[in-house]
Amino acid sequence: MATSTVEDYLKTILLAEGERGGLVNMGRIAEALGVAPGTVTAMVKTLAQSNLVDYEPYSGVQLTDAGRRLALHVLRRHRLVELFLVQVLGMSWSEVHREAEELEHAVSDRLIERLDEILGFPSVDPHGDPIPDAEGVLAQPQLASLGVCARGERVKVRRVSDQGESFLGRLDELGLVLGSTVTLIARDEAADTVVLENAAGQRVQLGLRAAGKIWVERPVGEPASR
């Protein structure tokens, strides 16, 4: 049985591969896990000996088929636990990531399958991230970053890639929650900001970097004139 540390490393590599593709460098893993690069290198060598990753010194690492299966299994547990905490226990989407980081290593496979059934076999977690199915298939919905949308576009928020409590709390305040419809009113490239109209008809301002962490379905209805 894999340790929680092994599972954390494999999940981190899986998510990094999904973002960038190809080899994942040691610095990327160290930053995500909050450990020293030397610690990452030592652990990656151990994972390579277990045939869970392919390691190329000075280049990076990628998952083997066996490593990917285990990583997807861990990711499935994490995202189903998050959804359970929100939908059943009533916790905020801003606070469940940290809880799920602990619980993903403790819940049994039997319990996870029961949670999946109770939740109605969901396809996404509370942040819109896809949940791997029981066979380890991870769907990749075609979404656009809010940061690249044009003035006048009316879109629907489907995923938020930053799960920090303060960031999600700020989105709550601005009315930019999952499933909400927003319209991009103006873009100021010099100031790196966008002005949005939320579903309540309120105009709110967001930095372009922050907007780039919000993924949307486009278009929703007829776009306004640009």
C-alpha positions as a Markdown table, in Angstrom:
| # | Residue | x | y | z |
|---|---|---|---|---|
| 1 | Met | 0.0 | 0.0 | 0.0 |
| 2 | Ala | 1.4 | 3.4 | -1.0 |
| 3 | Thr | 2.2 | 5.9 | 1.8 |
| 4 | Ser | 0.5 | 9.3 | 2.0 |
| 5 | Thr | 3.8 | 10.9 | 0.9 |
| 6 | Val | 4.0 | 8.7 | -2.2 |
| 7 | Glu | 0.4 | 9.6 | -3.0 |
| 8 | Asp | 1.1 | 13.3 | -2.6 |
| 9 | Tyr | 4.0 | 13.2 | -4.9 |
| 10 | Leu | 2.2 | 11.2 | -7.6 |
| 11 | Lys | -0.9 | 13.5 | -7.5 |
| 12 | Thr | 1.3 | 16.6 | -7.7 |
| 13 | Ile | 3.2 | 15.2 | -10.7 |
| 14 | Leu | -0.2 | 14.3 | -12.4 |
| 15 | Leu | -1.6 | 17.8 | -11.9 |
| 16 | Ala | 1.7 | 19.4 | -13.2 |
| 17 | Glu | 1.7 | 17.1 | -16.3 |
| 18 | Gly | -1.9 | 18.2 | -17.0 |
| 19 | Glu | -1.0 | 21.8 | -16.8 |
| 20 | Arg | 2.2 | 21.8 | -18.9 |
| 21 | Gly | 2.5 | 18.4 | -20.5 |
| 22 | Gly | 5.8 | 16.4 | -20.8 |
| 23 | Leu | 8.5 | 16.3 | -18.1 |
| 24 | Val | 7.9 | 18.0 | -14.8 |
| 25 | Asn | 10.9 | 19.7 | -13.2 |
| 26 | Met | 12.0 | 19.2 | -9.6 |
| 27 | Gly | 11.4 | 22.9 | -8.8 |
| 28 | Arg | 7.8 | 22.7 | -9.8 |
| 29 | Ile | 7.2 | 19.7 | -7.5 |
| 30 | Ala | 9.2 | 21.3 | -4.6 |
| 31 | Glu | 7.1 | 24.5 | -4.9 |
| 32 | Ala | 3.8 | 22.6 | -4.9 |
| 33 | Leu | 4.7 | 20.5 | -1.9 |
| 34 | Gly | 6.6 | 23.1 | 0.1 |
| 35 | Val | 9.8 | 21.0 | 0.4 |
| 36 | Ala | 13.5 | 21.5 | -0.7 |
| 37 | Pro | 14.5 | 20.5 | -4.3 |
| 38 | Gly | 17.0 | 18.0 | -2.8 |
| 39 | Thr | 14.1 | 16.2 | -0.9 |
| 40 | Val | 12.1 | 16.0 | -4.1 |
| 41 | Thr | 15.1 | 14.5 | -6.1 |
| 42 | Ala | 15.6 | 11.8 | -3.4 |
| 43 | Met | 11.9 | 10.9 | -3.4 |
| 44 | Val | 11.6 | 10.8 | -7.1 |
| 45 | Lys | 14.6 | 8.4 | -7.3 |
| 46 | Thr | 12.7 | 6.1 | -4.9 |
| 47 | Leu | 9.5 | 6.4 | -7.0 |
| 48 | Ala | 11.5 | 5.5 | -10.1 |
| 49 | Gln | 12.8 | 2.4 | -8.4 |
| 50 | Ser | 9.2 | 1.4 | -7.7 |
| 51 | Asn | 8.4 | 1.9 | -11.4 |
| 52 | Leu | 5.9 | 4.7 | -10.6 |
| 53 | Val | 7.8 | 7.5 | -12.5 |
| 54 | Asp | 10.4 | 7.8 | -15.2 |
| 55 | Tyr | 13.2 | 10.1 | -14.0 |
| 56 | Glu | 15.6 | 11.9 | -16.3 |
| 57 | Pro | 18.3 | 13.7 | -14.2 |
| 58 | Tyr | 18.6 | 17.4 | -14.9 |
| 59 | Ser | 15.4 | 17.2 | -17.1 |
| 60 | Gly | 12.5 | 16.1 | -15.0 |
| 61 | Val | 10.1 | 13.4 | -14.2 |
| 62 | Gln | 6.8 | 11.9 | -15.6 |
| 63 | Leu | 4.5 | 9.2 | -14.4 |
| 64 | Thr | 4.6 | 5.6 | -15.7 |
| 65 | Asp | 1.3 | 3.9 | -16.5 |
| 66 | Ala | 1.3 | 2.4 | -13.0 |
| 67 | Gly | 2.1 | 5.8 | -11.4 |
| 68 | Arg | -0.7 | 7.4 | -13.4 |
| 69 | Arg | -3.3 | 4.9 | -12.3 |
| 70 | Leu | -2.4 | 5.4 | -8.6 |
| 71 | Ala | -2.3 | 9.2 | -9.0 |
| 72 | Leu | -5.8 | 9.2 | -10.7 |
| 73 | His | -7.1 | 7.0 | -7.8 |
| 74 | Val | -5.8 | 9.6 | -5.3 |
| 75 | Leu | -7.2 | 12.5 | -7.2 |
| 76 | Arg | -10.6 | 10.8 | -7.4 |
| 77 | Arg | -10.7 | 10.3 | -3.7 |
| 78 | His | -9.7 | 14.0 | -3.1 |
| 79 | Arg | -12.3 | 15.5 | -5.3 |
| 80 | Leu | -15.1 | 13.3 | -4.2 |
| 81 | Val | -14.3 | 14.1 | -0.6 |
| 82 | Glu | -14.4 | 17.8 | -1.4 |
| 83 | Leu | -17.8 | 17.5 | -3.0 |
| 84 | Phe | -19.2 | 15.5 | -0.1 |
| 85 | Leu | -17.9 | 18.2 | 2.4 |
| 86 | Val | -19.7 | 20.9 | 0.4 |
| 87 | Gln | -22.9 | 19.2 | -0.6 |
| 88 | Val | -23.6 | 17.0 | 2.4 |
| 89 | Leu | -21.8 | 18.7 | 5.3 |
| 90 | Gly | -22.4 | 22.2 | 4.1 |
| 91 | Met | -18.8 | 23.5 | 4.2 |
| 92 | Ser | -17.7 | 26.4 | 2.0 |
| 93 | Trp | -15.8 | 25.6 | -1.3 |
| 94 | Ser | -13.0 | 27.8 | 0.1 |
| 95 | Glu | -12.2 | 25.5 | 3.1 |
| 96 | Val | -12.6 | 22.0 | 1.8 |
| 97 | His | -9.3 | 21.6 | -0.1 |
| 98 | Arg | -7.2 | 21.5 | 3.0 |
| 99 | Glu | -9.6 | 19.0 | 4.7 |
| 100 | Ala | -9.6 | 16.8 | 1.6 |
| 101 | Glu | -5.7 | 16.8 | 1.6 |
| 102 | Glu | -5.9 | 14.9 | 4.9 |
| 103 | Leu | -8.9 | 12.7 | 4.3 |
| 104 | Glu | -7.9 | 11.5 | 0.8 |
| 105 | His | -5.3 | 9.2 | 2.5 |
| 106 | Ala | -7.7 | 7.8 | 5.1 |
| 107 | Val | -10.9 | 6.9 | 3.3 |
| 108 | Ser | -11.3 | 3.4 | 2.0 |
| 109 | Asp | -12.2 | 2.5 | -1.6 |
| 110 | Arg | -15.5 | 1.1 | -0.5 |
| 111 | Leu | -16.4 | 4.4 | 1.2 |
| 112 | Ile | -15.4 | 6.4 | -1.9 |
| 113 | Glu | -17.6 | 4.3 | -4.2 |
| 114 | Arg | -20.5 | 4.8 | -1.7 |
| 115 | Leu | -19.8 | 8.6 | -1.7 |
| 116 | Asp | -19.8 | 8.6 | -5.5 |
| 117 | Glu | -23.2 | 6.9 | -5.5 |
| 118 | Ile | -24.7 | 9.2 | -2.9 |
| 119 | Leu | -23.5 | 12.2 | -4.8 |
| 120 | Gly | -25.1 | 11.0 | -8.0 |
| 121 | Phe | -21.9 | 10.0 | -9.8 |
| 122 | Pro | -20.7 | 13.6 | -10.3 |
| 123 | Ser | -18.3 | 14.7 | -13.0 |
| 124 | Val | -16.8 | 17.7 | -11.3 |
| 125 | Asp | -15.8 | 18.8 | -7.8 |
| 126 | Pro | -16.9 | 22.1 | -6.0 |
| 127 | His | -14.2 | 24.0 | -7.9 |
| 128 | Gly | -15.2 | 22.6 | -11.3 |
| 129 | Asp | -12.3 | 20.3 | -11.5 |
| 130 | Pro | -13.1 | 17.0 | -13.3 |
| 131 | Ile | -13.4 | 13.9 | -11.1 |
| 132 | Pro | -11.8 | 10.7 | -12.5 |
| 133 | Asp | -14.3 | 8.0 | -12.9 |
| 134 | Ala | -14.1 | 4.5 | -11.3 |
| 135 | Glu | -12.0 | 3.4 | -14.3 |
| 136 | Gly | -9.5 | 6.2 | -14.0 |
| 137 | Val | -10.8 | 8.2 | -17.0 |
| 138 | Leu | -10.3 | 12.0 | -16.5 |
| 139 | Ala | -12.4 | 14.1 | -18.8 |
| 140 | Gln | -11.0 | 17.5 | -19.9 |
| 141 | Pro | -13.8 | 19.9 | -20.6 |
| 142 | Gln | -13.1 | 22.5 | -23.3 |
| 143 | Leu | -13.1 | 25.8 | -21.3 |
| 144 | Ala | -11.7 | 29.2 | -21.9 |
| 145 | Ser | -9.9 | 31.4 | -19.4 |
| 146 | Leu | -11.9 | 34.5 | -18.4 |
| 147 | Gly | -8.7 | 36.4 | -18.9 |
| 148 | Val | -8.8 | 36.0 | -22.7 |
| 149 | Cys | -12.5 | 36.7 | -23.2 |
| 150 | Ala | -13.4 | 39.7 | -25.3 |
| 151 | Arg | -15.3 | 42.8 | -24.2 |
| 152 | Gly | -19.1 | 42.1 | -24.4 |
| 153 | Glu | -18.8 | 38.3 | -24.0 |
| 154 | Arg | -21.3 | 36.7 | -21.8 |
| 155 | Val | -19.9 | 33.5 | -20.2 |
| 156 | Lys | -20.6 | 31.0 | -17.4 |
| 157 | Val | -18.1 | 30.2 | -14.7 |
| 158 | Arg | -17.3 | 26.5 | -14.8 |
| 159 | Arg | -14.0 | 26.0 | -13.0 |
| 160 | Val | -11.6 | 27.9 | -10.7 |
| 161 | Ser | -8.0 | 26.7 | -10.7 |
| 162 | Asp | -6.8 | 28.5 | -7.6 |
| 163 | Gln | -8.2 | 26.8 | -4.5 |
| 164 | Gly | -6.7 | 29.2 | -1.9 |
| 165 | Glu | -9.1 | 30.2 | 0.8 |
| 166 | Ser | -8.6 | 33.9 | 0.3 |
| 167 | Phe | -9.0 | 33.8 | -3.5 |
| 168 | Leu | -12.2 | 31.7 | -3.3 |
| 169 | Gly | -13.5 | 33.9 | -0.5 |
| 170 | Arg | -12.9 | 37.0 | -2.7 |
| 171 | Leu | -14.8 | 35.3 | -5.6 |
| 172 | Asp | -17.7 | 34.8 | -3.2 |
| 173 | Glu | -17.7 | 38.5 | -2.4 |
| 174 | Leu | -17.7 | 39.4 | -6.1 |
| 175 | Gly | -20.5 | 37.0 | -7.0 |
| 176 | Leu | -18.2 | 35.0 | -9.3 |
| 177 | Val | -19.2 | 31.5 | -8.1 |
| 178 | Leu | -19.4 | 28.3 | -10.0 |
| 179 | Gly | -22.4 | 28.2 | -12.4 |
| 180 | Ser | -22.8 | 32.0 | -12.4 |
| 181 | Thr | -23.1 | 34.0 | -15.6 |
| 182 | Val | -20.9 | 37.0 | -16.1 |
| 183 | Thr | -20.3 | 39.6 | -18.8 |
| 184 | Leu | -17.0 | 41.2 | -19.6 |
| 185 | Ile | -17.7 | 44.9 | -19.7 |
| 186 | Ala | -14.2 | 46.4 | -20.1 |
| 187 | Arg | -10.5 | 45.5 | -20.2 |
| 188 | Asp | -7.7 | 47.8 | -19.2 |
| 189 | Glu | -4.4 | 46.2 | -20.4 |
| 190 | Ala | -2.3 | 49.0 | -18.9 |
| 191 | Ala | -3.8 | 48.5 | -15.5 |
| 192 | Asp | -4.0 | 44.7 | -15.9 |
| 193 | Thr | -7.7 | 44.7 | -14.9 |
| 194 | Val | -11.1 | 43.7 | -16.3 |
| 195 | Val | -14.5 | 45.0 | -15.3 |
| 196 | Leu | -17.3 | 42.4 | -15.1 |
| 197 | Glu | -21.0 | 42.4 | -14.6 |
| 198 | Asn | -22.0 | 39.5 | -12.3 |
| 199 | Ala | -25.3 | 37.6 | -12.3 |
| 200 | Ala | -26.8 | 40.2 | -9.9 |
| 201 | Gly | -26.1 | 43.0 | -12.3 |
| 202 | Gln | -23.3 | 44.4 | -10.2 |
| 203 | Arg | -20.1 | 45.7 | -11.8 |
| 204 | Val | -16.9 | 44.3 | -10.2 |
| 205 | Gln | -13.2 | 44.7 | -11.0 |
| 206 | Leu | -10.7 | 41.9 | -11.2 |
| 207 | Gly | -7.0 | 41.7 | -12.0 |
| 208 | Leu | -6.1 | 39.9 | -15.3 |
| 209 | Arg | -4.0 | 37.4 | -13.4 |
| 210 | Ala | -6.9 | 36.5 | -11.2 |
| 211 | Ala | -9.2 | 36.4 | -14.2 |
| 212 | Gly | -6.8 | 33.9 | -15.8 |
| 213 | Lys | -7.6 | 31.4 | -12.9 |
| 214 | Ile | -11.3 | 31.4 | -13.8 |
| 215 | Trp | -12.4 | 29.1 | -16.5 |
| 216 | Val | -15.6 | 29.6 | -18.4 |
| 217 | Glu | -18.0 | 28.2 | -20.9 |
| 218 | Arg | -18.5 | 30.5 | -23.9 |
| 219 | Pro | -20.7 | 32.0 | -25.2 |
| 220 | Val | -23.8 | 32.1 | -23.1 |
| 221 | Gly | -26.7 | 33.5 | -25.1 |
| 222 | Glu | -26.0 | 36.3 | -27.5 |
| 223 | Pro | -22.9 | 38.3 | -26.9 |
| 224 | Ala | -23.2 | 42.1 | -26.4 |
| 225 | Ser | -21.8 | 44.5 | -28.9 |
| 226 | Arg | -18.1 | 44.9 | -28.6 |
